[in-house]
Amino acid sequence: MKHETIIKSPSMPLASPSYPRGPYRFIDREYLTITYESDPDAIRAALPEPLEPDGSNTVLYEFIRMPDSSGFGDYTESGVVIPAIYKGEHLTFTAQMYLDDEPPIAGGREIWGFPKKRGNPKLGICHDTLTGTLEYAGIQVAVGTMSYKHENMLYDLSAEKALSSDAMIAKLKKTAVNFKLIPDIEGHPAIAQLVAYNLTDIRLKGAWTGPARLHLVPHINAPVADLPVRRVLGGAHYIADLTLPYGRVLHDYLKP
């Protein structure tokens, strides 16, 4: 195999790359996000410096269905996101992610530093309930439920008129941050960075709020319950087309 061919390969293995080059387009990406109050000490412990807690003591637990993802296929993921501050900017830090498809696990970790591990998440509708679950190593570690489409955020049914989607799109465009760690061949850190990215080309197709509940079970290899649920504040359910572009380095731990 020639040098030019090697350099042009988008990912490993060379014989059958795990994922193509980006950016990556997602169609009908569906979210169940449950916002809850947690323990401030646990939040501080989960945020790598120089990120700081935003003072709200809140955590977002997410279940996400991705039925049509360019280069990655059809998969579901679930995880923990923490609101944070970096140099005065409000952003979110992705603390844990679990999903059921190899290409986005490999690509997510290698490109953006998403904290992805193999798990068995589900998101679906059962009668009047939107339900998300996460199973890891045969144990159900997370259950989230939300009343189905109780309040439409994009359309006022009583007035028969569309509502502004600007606030919801702004939330989706908010800067998100991951901790990316890749060792060299001797086991020392080759890359240790905070990596930031912003979703683009967002087309919001539906958004709803409603009452929600969340149950987390302690597990050593899927420690979602390390950010315990003190009080659930509510749920959000939305569907959108969007693009995940390449990111940028926010902070490099290996540079003085």
N, C-alpha and C positions, 0 to 999 in steps of 0.2 A: 504494500500500500504506500503510495507516494506521500511526500510531506504535505503537498497542497491539499490532498484529500483528507489527511488527518486533521489539519488545522481547520478545515471547513466543516468538520463534523459538529453537529449541534450539541451532542451529549454522548455519554458512554451508554452501552458498549459500542465500539466502532461498527461491529457487525450488524447491530440493530439498535440504533439510538433510542433511549427511553422517551425522549420528547423532542419536538422540532424547535426551531428558533421562534422567538416571540416577536411582537406582543401576542397575547392570548385573549381570544374573544369568548365570552360566556353568554349563552342565550337562555332565557327563562331561568335565571339563577334565583332560587327561592330561599328566603331566610325566615327562621324563627329565632328572634333575639329576645332573651329575657334579662331584664335589668334588675339587679338586686343589691341590697346593702350587705357588706361583708366586714370582716375584721380589719381595722386599719394596719395593725402590725403584720398580718398575713399579706396584705397588699404591698406594704413596704418591702417585705422579704421577697416578693415575687418580681419586683421591678429592678432591673439592673441599673446601677448608677451609670451615667449621670441623670437618668430619668427620675422624676419625682412624682409622687401621688398628686392628683389634682385636688384633693381635699374633700371630694364627694363621698368617699368610702364606698363607691359603687364598683360593680363588676358586671360585665356582659357575658352571658352564656349563650352560645350560638349553635344552632343546627342549620346546615346549609345543603340544599339539593342542587346539584349541577348536572342537569340531564344532557347538556350540549356544550362541551368545552373544547375549543380547538386545540388539538395536540394531546389532550388529556382524556377525553372521552366522557363517560357517564359515571358520576360518582357522588358520594355524600360525605360531608365532614362535620365535625363537631368540636367545639373547643371553648377556651376561656380568653377573653379580651379585657384589658384593664385600661381605663382612662388614665392619662398621665400628662405630664408637662415636661418639655425640653426647651430650655432657654426662653421661657415665656410662652411658647406655642403649645396649645392644647392638641393632643393627639391620642392615639390608642396604641397599646402594646399587646401583641399577640403572645400570650404566655404558654398555651398548650393547644395542640390540634391533633385530631385523630380522624383517619379516613380509610377508605376501602379500595384504593386504586394505586398501583405502583407508579405510573408516570408522574402524577402530581405530587406524590411523596418525594420522588427523586428530584424533580424539577423545583419544587417548592423549597426544599432544603438547600440544593446546590446553588440556585440563582439568588433567592431572596432571604434565605435563612429561616423560612417558616419552620416552627417547631413541630414537624409532622411525624406521627407514628402510626403504625397500622392498627386499626380498630374496626369496629362494626357499628357505625352510626346509621340511624334511620330517621326520616322525616316524612310524615304522611297525615292524611285526614281520616279519622274514624268518626262517622256520624257528625256530631256537632263540635268535635274537638280536633285541633291541630296538635299533633303529638310528635315529639322528638325523643329519641332514646340513643344511648351510647353503651355498647357492650365491649368490654376489653377482657381478654383471656377467660371468656366464659362467664363473666360477671357483669351484670348491668350496673354501671357506675353513675349514670345520669338519666333522669326522666324529666322532660319539660312538657307542660301542657298549656294551651291557650284556647280560650273560647274563639270559635271560628268566625272571623270577619264581623266582629261586633261594631266597630266604628271605622268607617271608610275615611282615610286621610286624604284621598284624592278626588272624592266626589260627594257632594251633599245631595243625598237622595231626596230629602224633603223639599229642597229648593230646585232640584233637577239641574244642577250646574256643577261644572268642574271646579276643583280647588287647586291652589298653587302647589306645585311639587318641589319648589325651590329649596325649602328647608330639608326635605328628605334627601334630595340629591346632594345638598351640601354635606350632610352626614356621611353619605357614601363616598364623597370626594375627600373627606378629612384625611390628613396624613396618618398613615399607619406605620408602625415600626416593629421590626423583628431583631432578635439577637442572632447573628450568624457566626458560627464557630466551625472551622474546618482545620483539622490537624495536618501537619506535614508527615513525611514518611517516617520520621523519628518520634512521632507522637507529640511534638510541640505544636502550639497554635501557629498555623500558617495565615489564617484569617480569623480575626476576632473583632467584629464590627456591630454597631447598630446600623441597620439598613432601613431606609425609609422609602415609601412608594405612595402613589396616589392613583386611585382608579379613574379611568377616563371614559369618554364616549358613553355616558350613562343614559339609558332610556328606561325610565321607571314605568312599569306596566300596572302596578297595583300596590297599595299600601294600606294596612289596617292595624289598629291597636285593640287591645282588650285585656281583661283580667288573665293572669297567668300564675302558674305554680312551677316550682323547680325543686327536685330532690336529688341530692348528690351522695354517693356512697364512697367511703374511704377505700383506696386501692393503692398499693405501693408503686405500681407501674403506670397508673393513670390517675395521678393525684389531683383530680379536679376538686375534690372535697377539701383540699388544703386551703381553699378560699371559701370558707363556710357561708351558707345562706343564713343571714340574720333576718332579712325581711325582703320579700319580693315587691318591687315597685310597679311592674307591669310588663306586658309583652308587646312585641311588634312583629308583624308578618308582612313581608314585601317581596315583590317579584320584579326583576330588572334584567335587561341586557347591559353588559358592561365589558370594558377591556382592562386587563391587567398588564400594564407596561413594565419595562425594566425599571429598577429603582436607582437609588443613590446612597452613598455612604454618609451617614449622619455623624457617626463618631467611630474612630479607629482606636481600639485599646492597645494596639501594638506601637503606636506612635507616641512619642513623649509630648 
